[in-house]
Amino acid sequence: MGDFRRNKARTSLTSLGILIGVLSVVLMMGFGFGLKNYINQQFDTLGKNLVMILPGSGFGATGGAGLIGGIQFDEKDVSKISRVKNVKQIAPVFMKTIKAEANGKTERGNLLGTTDTTFEIINSKLQAGNFFTNVDVQKKKKVVVVGAQIAEKLFGTANNAIYKTVRIQNQRFMIIGVLEKIGSIGADDDLNILAPYTSLLSLNPNKTFFAIYLKSSSDETVSQVKMDVKTVLLKRYKADDFSVTEQAELLETINSIIGILNIALIAIGSISLIVGGIGIMNIMYATVTERTKEVGIRRAIGATKKDILYQFLTGAVMVSVLGGLVAVVIAAIIVYLIQPFFPASINAFSIIVAFGISSAVGIFFGVFPAKKAADLSPVEAMRYE
Amino acid sequence: MIELRKICKDYLVGNDNIRILHDISLVIKEKEYVGLMGASGSGKSTLMHIMGFLDNPTCGTILLDGKDVSKLSDGKLSKIRNECVGFVFQQFNLINNLTVFENIVLPSIYSREKTAIDYKEKAKELLTRFGIYNKKDYRPNKLSGGQQQRVAIARALIMSPKIIFADEPTGNLDSKNGEEIIELLEELNRDFGVTVVMVTHEEDIARRAKRQLFIKDGFLVKK
């Protein structure tokens, strides 16, 4: 065992090879699984009985491209759909990117014209103030509920924003609520500005909507509601003009995309593992072959073949296992540090796979040349240069 | 003690089988001091390796204390190498990853006998006797040739073997150191009854042994 301690540089290189292999597989799989869990969690928050009515073919084979340039829904559609059996809540949404101004500062935001039911449907949470109500919608009140980042950027804190005025497209709105920070990756949910659609008539005179969200009365009625809504809309639109998607389908599509992403990540991780493995193989084989002469000397003074194998096996195991353990610890640290920015997680299976393969490679190539050396007669081995 | 009967040894060189040793029969008795002489390439080292159980003959039998060792298992053969035989090589063949002390006690690590012998103490005694105690924690390659050879002899003696084989032990040493080593071996034979078989190509060194064997082109000859 001391032999490996003495060849510090070589040992470190071998461990490094194992480290790289294990680390890349663990991280890659960690990212993949973390992402999947994150997205599934997001969907769980929204609930299974959520149905989204969108223009175009929606999140189909085109993967979202069909959303652009499709039809617009209107109040008639909303009222017909709300009469479908088992539709518990409905919220139409009009969306426009705008600039919000206050206190001499400007911030880009997503203006969402909708009804008060939206907050319940998408499970919004406030950190200050209140949601607007049905009364506000009826009375076309110029009030808004803003995302955390809008409040912070324009007023410093959420509490400071309450009851303050914000200018949007030359109109003044009063902030009556600030949403909790969502912090979703790559999206800008914290830049949302929700207003009663009725107060946005200058921007949306025809009262058209980009999407309609609804919640069915229960998880069981979702499929039926979907079909009934489709039937209603087909009376007015062509099948290609809109899509009615329940959460589960969307989730399925996203999960299959993630599935492919995961395969890609695993492939990349595997390549690193293979490269790491080849590194281990080379170093181990070279190191041990170099010690053929030493094996001969030990055999000459009474070591059995088993003694030699045991000596090199323990050494190889130590180096491989040590390298693997260090790798897992480093991977855990990296994942922990990345948590705020990216939902990565360590998955036991990835650890087992990476660790197992690295150790197997290290041990085999640490022992195989030793066995070859031990099988020689002592004199043959000692002649080895 | 050691008897060789009709030993031959072949080596594969490329595609050809070259016979290095031909039909060698000899007996080494206890407490003998034998000098094995031959020119370079005569096969003397090969013969000694076979006598010392470091290599296997292609044909013939070897008897140790009357028992045929050619069919022994790896474990039993290793035991013989460990307990009965001590080898001293021309190039010392010490392990540079270990200290001088660790080199000397190394054979005891492979011993399977449960004895009360304190090998560490014995190693210290040998180091003192050979005048290299102060080098015990050094790596072998930090010692002079003469000192390394003494370490090698100490290693060969640690298990109190019945027989020591020395393959050109002075080959890599200057004459002063070489002389000391030869005297050491003589002392082991004379005062401690250790059987010594020494290979050399120098006649005056061989003459100091009690019996001489001559080998030429792989045959034992009478000079």
Interface residues (C-beta under 8 A of the other chain):
Chain A: G2 D3 R6 N7 K293 E294 I297 R298 R299 A300 I301 G302 A303 T304 K305 K306 D307 S377 P378 V379 E380 M382
Chain B: H49 L54 D55 N56 D74 G75 S78 K79 R81 N82 E83 F87 F89 N93 L94 I95 N97 L98 L106 P107 Y110 S111 R155 M159
